[in-house]
């Protein structure tokens, strides 16, 4: 907040040199990115992070990540990836899973300051009586005491010196596993290394990469979008993004105003925030499902517990913070066509 506030104050100066102006803008952008990551980790730990689950094959993904992990860990770490699970299909958010594995690998690297070996292996397992896939991340590092083991999943707990760790890496892993209906476990002995295990339930579904092969997201010009957002800054930001994407945008500050506009005008898409005073975005989507069944609704949120039951399956959700690329991809996935004359709300 100090960096953002100070940079914003300096940017108000009309005589600020262009070089300094660009530097302050870069400082704001970098700080916002770090804040987003921090918030994401906190939400993951509390299981309130908005997720986009997909069916993936862990064996394939781990093999693809091996090169990236190897570069991140450095030459002093000998990385091995072993796919031992016969069926490694799980339904998770791939980004959150990749973050969890990377966090675990980085922690393992830090536990081996003089170098060592890191093994990442998938294997078949059982979790709460159901078939599961285990990801074991094993290092040959310094290990942990029983006192440290009892606290490793606590947010902000770290054994690293001040300023060298946020204490959120393992808590993000814990939150990710819980949100994916699994569990994270850790075993270690001082001087004997550490094994972090993520257990995830298996699914019998086709991976998303196969289902969506060849699909290209695109937005036809002239799409009429009703944007519903109670935060004025976010409203203006989203409106600008939609305009840049070639959409014709009409704004509403809450669901009640949106319903009134839908009585008077026709739209191809309703793009609404979930958390709003009065009627929420989910309430609005429920009403439109009945009163305008052919009208697509795209929800935006930074929380996942707003969606329950079957709503997770049939409602399209865009995670905050979003940008032009993620917004255009989300709208493109809806395969919209300008046909707003047929999408007027009925009584």
C-alpha positions as CSV (number, residue, x, y, z in Angstrom):
1,X,0.0,0.0,0.0
2,X,2.9,2.3,0.7
3,X,4.4,1.7,-2.8
4,X,1.0,2.1,-4.5
5,X,0.0,5.2,-2.6
6,X,3.4,6.9,-2.9
7,X,3.6,6.2,-6.6
8,X,0.0,7.4,-7.2
9,X,0.8,10.6,-5.4
10,X,3.9,11.2,-7.5
11,X,2.0,10.5,-10.7
12,X,-0.3,13.5,-9.9
13,X,2.6,15.9,-10.6
14,X,2.1,17.5,-14.0
15,X,5.8,18.2,-14.4
16,X,7.0,14.6,-13.6
17,X,9.6,13.5,-16.1
18,X,8.3,10.7,-18.4
19,X,11.1,8.3,-17.3
20,X,10.0,8.6,-13.6
21,X,6.3,8.3,-14.6
22,X,7.0,5.0,-16.4
23,X,9.0,3.8,-13.3
24,X,6.2,4.6,-10.9
25,X,3.6,2.9,-13.1
26,X,5.8,-0.2,-13.2
27,X,6.1,-0.1,-9.4
28,X,2.4,-0.1,-9.1
29,X,1.9,-2.9,-11.5
30,X,4.5,-5.1,-9.8
31,X,3.1,-4.4,-6.3
32,X,-0.4,-5.2,-7.4
33,X,0.8,-8.5,-8.9
34,X,2.5,-9.4,-5.6
35,X,-0.6,-8.4,-3.6
36,X,-2.7,-10.6,-5.9
37,X,-0.5,-13.6,-5.2
38,X,-0.5,-13.0,-1.5
39,X,-4.3,-12.7,-1.4
40,X,-4.6,-15.8,-3.6
41,X,-2.6,-17.8,-1.1
42,X,-4.6,-16.6,1.8
43,X,-7.9,-17.4,0.0
44,X,-6.5,-20.8,-0.9
45,X,-5.7,-21.6,2.8
46,X,-9.2,-20.5,3.9
47,X,-10.7,-22.5,0.9
48,X,-12.4,-19.3,-0.4
49,X,-10.3,-19.1,-3.6
50,X,-12.3,-19.1,-6.8
51,X,-11.3,-22.3,-8.7
52,X,-11.7,-23.5,-12.2
53,X,-11.5,-27.3,-12.0
54,X,-10.6,-29.3,-15.0
55,X,-10.0,-33.0,-15.5
56,X,-6.3,-33.6,-16.1
57,X,-3.8,-36.4,-16.1
58,X,-1.3,-35.8,-13.4
59,X,1.3,-38.0,-15.0
60,X,1.2,-35.9,-18.2
61,X,1.2,-32.6,-16.3
62,X,4.1,-33.5,-14.0
63,X,6.2,-34.6,-17.0
64,X,5.4,-31.2,-18.7
65,X,6.4,-29.3,-15.5
66,X,9.7,-31.1,-15.0
67,X,11.7,-28.8,-17.2
68,X,10.2,-25.7,-15.6
69,X,10.9,-27.0,-12.1
70,X,14.4,-28.0,-13.0
71,X,15.2,-24.4,-14.1
72,X,13.6,-23.0,-11.0
73,X,15.5,-25.2,-8.6
74,X,19.0,-24.6,-10.1
75,X,21.8,-26.9,-11.0
76,X,22.5,-28.0,-7.4
77,X,19.3,-30.0,-7.2
78,X,19.0,-33.3,-9.0
79,X,15.3,-33.6,-10.0
80,X,13.6,-36.8,-10.8
81,X,9.9,-37.3,-11.9
82,X,8.4,-40.7,-11.7
83,X,4.9,-41.6,-12.9
84,X,3.9,-44.7,-11.0
85,X,0.1,-44.2,-10.8
86,X,-1.8,-46.3,-13.3
87,X,-4.7,-43.9,-13.5
88,X,-3.8,-40.4,-12.6
89,X,-6.9,-38.5,-13.7
90,X,-8.1,-35.9,-11.2
91,X,-10.4,-32.9,-11.3
92,X,-8.5,-29.8,-10.0
93,X,-7.6,-26.2,-10.9
94,X,-4.4,-26.8,-12.9
95,X,-3.0,-23.4,-12.0
96,X,-3.5,-24.0,-8.3
97,X,-2.0,-27.5,-8.6
98,X,1.1,-26.2,-10.4
99,X,1.5,-23.5,-7.7
100,X,1.2,-26.1,-5.0
101,X,3.9,-28.4,-6.6
102,X,6.2,-25.4,-7.2
103,X,5.8,-24.2,-3.6
104,X,6.7,-27.7,-2.4
105,X,9.7,-27.9,-4.7
106,X,11.0,-24.5,-3.7
107,X,10.6,-25.4,0.0
108,X,12.5,-28.6,-0.7
109,X,15.3,-26.7,-2.5
110,X,15.7,-24.3,0.5
111,X,16.0,-27.3,2.8
112,X,19.0,-28.5,0.7
113,X,21.3,-25.5,0.8
114,X,24.3,-27.6,-0.2
115,X,22.4,-29.4,-3.0
116,X,20.6,-32.7,-3.0
117,X,18.0,-34.9,-4.7
118,X,14.3,-34.2,-5.2
119,X,11.9,-36.9,-6.3
120,X,8.3,-36.1,-7.5
121,X,6.3,-39.2,-7.9
122,X,2.6,-40.1,-8.5
123,X,1.2,-43.3,-7.2
124,X,-2.1,-45.0,-6.6
125,X,-3.5,-44.6,-3.1
126,X,-6.6,-44.7,-1.0
127,X,-8.1,-41.6,0.7
128,X,-11.1,-41.9,3.0
129,X,-12.1,-45.2,1.5
130,X,-11.9,-44.0,-2.1
131,X,-9.3,-44.5,-4.8
132,X,-7.0,-41.6,-5.1
133,X,-3.7,-40.4,-6.6
134,X,-0.8,-39.4,-4.4
135,X,1.8,-36.9,-5.4
136,X,4.9,-37.5,-3.2
137,X,7.5,-34.7,-3.2
138,X,10.6,-36.1,-1.4
139,X,13.9,-34.3,-0.7
140,X,17.2,-35.3,1.0
141,X,17.4,-32.1,3.0
142,X,17.8,-31.1,6.6
143,X,14.4,-32.3,7.7
144,X,12.2,-30.9,10.4
145,X,11.7,-31.4,14.1
146,X,8.3,-32.6,15.6
147,X,7.6,-29.1,16.9
148,X,8.1,-27.6,13.4
149,X,6.0,-30.4,11.8
150,X,3.1,-29.5,14.0
151,X,2.9,-26.0,12.6
152,X,4.0,-26.2,9.0
153,X,0.6,-25.7,7.5
154,X,-0.2,-22.6,9.6
155,X,-0.4,-19.4,7.5
156,X,2.6,-17.1,8.0
157,X,4.6,-19.7,9.9
158,X,8.1,-20.0,8.6
159,X,11.5,-21.1,9.8
160,X,13.3,-18.8,7.3
161,X,15.0,-15.6,8.4
162,X,12.9,-12.4,8.5
163,X,12.2,-11.1,5.0
164,X,13.1,-14.4,3.2
165,X,9.7,-16.1,3.4
166,X,6.0,-15.3,3.6
167,X,5.1,-18.5,5.4
168,X,2.3,-19.1,2.9
169,X,3.8,-21.8,0.6
170,X,2.7,-24.8,2.6
171,X,-0.6,-23.2,3.7
172,X,-1.5,-22.7,0.0
173,X,-0.8,-26.4,-0.6
174,X,-3.0,-27.3,2.4
175,X,-5.8,-25.1,1.1
176,X,-5.6,-26.3,-2.5
177,X,-5.7,-30.0,-1.4
178,X,-8.7,-29.4,0.9
179,X,-10.6,-27.4,-1.8
180,X,-10.0,-30.3,-4.3
181,X,-11.6,-32.7,-1.8
182,X,-8.2,-34.2,-0.9
183,X,-5.6,-33.7,1.8
184,X,-2.0,-32.6,2.3
185,X,0.3,-34.6,4.6
186,X,4.0,-34.2,5.5
187,X,6.5,-36.5,7.2
188,X,10.1,-35.6,8.2
189,X,12.9,-36.3,10.5
190,X,15.9,-34.1,11.3
191,X,18.7,-34.9,9.0
192,X,16.6,-37.5,7.1
193,X,14.8,-35.3,4.6
194,X,11.1,-34.6,4.1
195,X,8.2,-36.0,2.1
196,X,5.2,-33.9,1.3
197,X,2.2,-35.8,0.0
198,X,-0.9,-34.4,-1.8
199,X,-3.8,-36.9,-2.0
200,X,-6.4,-36.2,-4.6
201,X,-9.5,-38.3,-5.5
202,X,-9.4,-40.0,-8.9
203,X,-12.1,-39.3,-11.5
204,X,-13.3,-41.4,-14.4
205,X,-13.7,-38.5,-16.9
206,X,-12.0,-37.4,-20.1
207,X,-9.3,-34.8,-19.6
208,X,-10.2,-31.2,-20.6
209,X,-7.2,-31.0,-22.9
210,X,-8.7,-33.7,-25.1
211,X,-12.3,-32.4,-24.9
212,X,-11.2,-28.8,-25.9
213,X,-8.6,-29.7,-28.6
214,X,-8.9,-27.3,-31.5
215,X,-11.3,-24.9,-29.9
216,X,-10.5,-21.2,-30.5
217,X,-12.1,-18.5,-28.4
218,X,-13.4,-15.5,-30.3
219,X,-15.7,-12.6,-29.7
220,X,-17.9,-11.4,-32.6
221,X,-18.0,-7.6,-32.9
222,X,-21.0,-5.7,-31.6
223,X,-21.9,-8.1,-28.7
224,X,-24.2,-6.2,-26.3
225,X,-23.1,-6.7,-22.7
226,X,-24.9,-5.6,-19.5
227,X,-22.1,-5.1,-17.0
228,X,-23.2,-5.2,-13.3
229,X,-20.7,-4.1,-10.7
230,X,-21.2,-2.1,-7.5
231,X,-17.5,-1.0,-7.1
232,X,-17.2,2.1,-9.3
233,X,-13.5,1.6,-10.0
234,X,-13.9,-2.0,-11.0
235,X,-17.0,-1.0,-13.1
236,X,-15.0,1.6,-15.1
237,X,-12.1,-0.9,-15.5
238,X,-14.3,-3.7,-16.8
239,X,-16.2,-1.3,-19.0
240,X,-13.0,-0.2,-20.7
241,X,-11.9,-3.8,-21.2
242,X,-15.2,-4.7,-22.8
243,X,-15.1,-1.7,-25.0
244,X,-11.5,-2.6,-26.1
245,X,-12.8,-6.1,-26.9
246,X,-15.4,-4.6,-29.3
247,X,-18.4,-5.0,-27.1
248,X,-21.2,-2.5,-26.7
249,X,-21.5,-2.1,-23.0
250,X,-24.3,-0.8,-20.7
251,X,-23.6,-0.5,-17.0
252,X,-25.6,-1.1,-13.9
253,X,-24.5,-0.6,-10.3
254,X,-26.5,-3.4,-8.8
255,X,-28.8,-6.3,-9.7
256,X,-32.0,-4.2,-9.2
257,X,-30.9,-1.7,-11.8
258,X,-29.8,-4.5,-14.1
259,X,-33.3,-6.1,-13.9
260,X,-34.8,-2.7,-14.8
261,X,-32.5,-2.3,-17.8
262,X,-33.3,-5.9,-19.0
263,X,-37.0,-4.9,-19.1
264,X,-36.2,-2.1,-21.5
265,X,-33.3,-3.4,-23.6
266,X,-32.0,-6.6,-25.0
267,X,-28.5,-8.0,-24.4
268,X,-26.3,-10.9,-25.6
269,X,-24.6,-11.3,-22.2
270,X,-24.9,-10.3,-18.6
271,X,-21.4,-9.9,-16.9
272,X,-22.0,-9.5,-13.2
273,X,-20.1,-9.5,-9.9
274,X,-21.3,-12.0,-7.4
275,X,-20.8,-10.1,-4.1
276,X,-23.1,-7.0,-4.2
277,X,-25.4,-5.3,-1.7
278,X,-29.0,-6.5,-2.0
279,X,-29.4,-9.1,-4.7
280,X,-26.2,-10.9,-5.4
281,X,-24.9,-11.9,-8.8
282,X,-26.1,-15.5,-8.1
283,X,-29.6,-14.2,-7.3
284,X,-29.6,-12.3,-10.5
285,X,-28.4,-15.4,-12.5
286,X,-31.2,-17.4,-10.9
287,X,-33.9,-14.9,-11.9
288,X,-32.5,-14.7,-15.4
289,X,-32.5,-18.5,-15.7
290,X,-36.3,-18.3,-15.3
291,X,-37.2,-15.0,-16.9
292,X,-34.6,-15.0,-19.7
293,X,-33.5,-18.6,-20.1
294,X,-31.6,-18.0,-23.3
295,X,-29.4,-15.2,-21.9
296,X,-25.8,-16.2,-21.0
297,X,-24.5,-15.0,-17.6
298,X,-20.8,-14.6,-16.7
299,X,-20.1,-14.2,-13.0
300,X,-17.0,-12.6,-11.6
301,X,-15.7,-13.2,-8.0
302,X,-12.6,-13.8,-5.9
303,X,-14.4,-16.3,-3.7
304,X,-15.6,-19.9,-4.4
305,X,-17.9,-20.5,-1.5
306,X,-20.6,-18.3,-3.1
307,X,-21.3,-21.2,-5.5
308,X,-22.8,-24.4,-4.1
309,X,-24.2,-27.7,-5.4
310,X,-25.1,-27.9,-9.1
311,X,-24.5,-24.2,-9.6
312,X,-20.8,-24.9,-9.9
313,X,-21.4,-27.0,-13.0
314,X,-23.7,-24.7,-15.1
315,X,-22.6,-21.2,-14.1
316,X,-19.6,-19.7,-15.9
317,X,-17.3,-18.0,-13.3
318,X,-14.3,-15.6,-14.0
319,X,-11.8,-15.3,-11.2
320,X,-10.7,-11.9,-9.9
321,X,-8.4,-10.2,-10.6
322,X,-8.9,-10.6,-14.3
323,X,-7.4,-8.8,-17.4
324,X,-8.2,-8.5,-21.1
325,X,-6.9,-12.0,-21.9
326,X,-8.8,-13.9,-19.3
327,X,-12.0,-11.9,-19.9
328,X,-11.9,-12.3,-23.6
329,X,-11.2,-16.1,-23.1
330,X,-14.2,-16.4,-20.8
331,X,-16.5,-14.6,-23.2
332,X,-15.1,-16.5,-26.1
333,X,-15.9,-19.8,-24.4
334,X,-19.5,-18.9,-24.3
335,X,-19.6,-19.0,-28.2
336,X,-21.8,-15.9,-28.3
337,X,-23.6,-14.6,-31.4
338,X,-25.2,-11.1,-31.7
339,X,-28.9,-12.1,-31.2
340,X,-30.0,-9.7,-28.5
341,X,-33.4,-9.2,-30.0
342,X,-34.2,-12.7,-28.7
343,X,-32.7,-12.2,-25.2
344,X,-35.1,-9.6,-23.8
345,X,-36.3,-10.5,-20.3
346,X,-39.9,-11.5,-20.0
347,X,-42.3,-11.1,-17.0
